[in-house]
Structures are given as structure tokens and as C-alpha cells.
Amino acid sequence: MNYQHRFRVQAPIQAVADFHSYPGAMAAITPPPIVVQVHSAPERVAEGQQMDFTMWLGPLPLHWQARFEDVTATGFVDRMVQGPLQAWQHRHSFVPVDDDHTDVVDELEVAVRRHLLWGPVGLGMSLNLPVLFAYRQWQTRRLLDQQRQTGALLTALMQQAGKSQANVTLALGAAALAVGVVAGIAVLKRVRRARQPEPFSRNGAS
């Protein structure tokens, strides 16, 4: 499966490339309820370096290792070397439009494994790529705008965004648990009522 997504940000190409050069950007632009836990990564994207992380889809952990390749001033490739899919290659390209605007182009080549568990998981991930990259587009624009307006460090903004998304995920999980508990109690009450015998009078008539 091939997928491409393109969007424009109000930022010079150097700022866009700098933003994406931090491995921590991944956690900041990944939508909840997915949580990204980085185990090891270089300080900045560099040729041949690898990033080891786990993507949590609720209680399901997806362990992933990616290698950075074709690293230039205008983009790079992250290629999965271990993970739940048969193959994953993601090319990030940054195309200058003018001094203040840059196009971000994401090109993916994805192959799903033939596996009872990872096959459906990989298919679900592939089908949800438009949702994933729509969120990435929104969050990338938001963080770069915030950095431009406030002058804050990108790393600090990424950390703040990652924490906020983790809190949202926890809140969603707690809400889902509460709904499940309430629904379970309601079902138990109905079962108990259904098992209770109908009252009968002494002559057998109800």
C-alpha cells in the first residue's frame, strides 16, 4: 500500500526541518489515544541511527525499531527494521514555497503481515493513515505557530504536547472504564430481574 499526504505550514524550511529532526516530535504529533513511549533515540535524526519505541494502542503494545536513512537538509526516510508490519518506509520531504512557507510531504510504503493478530492490526493502521496524518498536520502547524509567536524552544513545546496527549489518553481510558462499569452493572441488574420468579396467588393465578 502506498500513501501520500501533503500540507503547507507558515514557517521557513529550516524551521520545519529542525522540527522534524527531533525524534521527540513523533510523540508530540501522534494523536491520542495512541501513546508513544521512546526507549532510545539519537538526539537528532542522523544517517544510520535507530530509534526504539513502543506505540501503545490502549493496552496493546506495538514495539517498533526504525532506522533513519537518506538524511539531507530537506528530508529523510525512516524505515522499520522491526515491528508489527511486514514493511514500513516513510519518506519525509520539506519543499520550500517561499521564505516563509514550506510544504511537508509524507510518502509511505506499507505492507501488512500475514498474521492472526498483526495482520488485522496492520490493516487497521493502514486504513487510519488519513486520520493520523490529518492530526499530524494540525499539530505540526500549531506547534510551529506557537514557536514562531513565543520564541519557545521546540523541545519544550514537544514535551508539553506529549504530556498533554498522555493526559488526554488517560482521561479517555478512565471515561471508557467508567462507562464499561456502569454498563456492566446495568446488565447484571437486568439479568437478576429476569431470573426473579413471577409472584403467584394462593390459587395459582398470577
Secondary structure, DSSP 4 states (H G I P E B T S, - for coil): -EEEEEEEESS-HHHHHHHHTSTTHHHHHSPTTEEEEEEE--SS--TT-EEEEEEEETTEEEEEEEEEEEEETTEEEEEEEESSSSEEEEEEEEEEEETTEEEEEEEEEEE----TTHHHHHHHHHHTHHHHHHHHHHHHHHHHHHHHHH---HHHHHHHHHHHHHHHHHHHHHHHHHHHHHHHHHHHHHHHHHHSPPP--TTS--
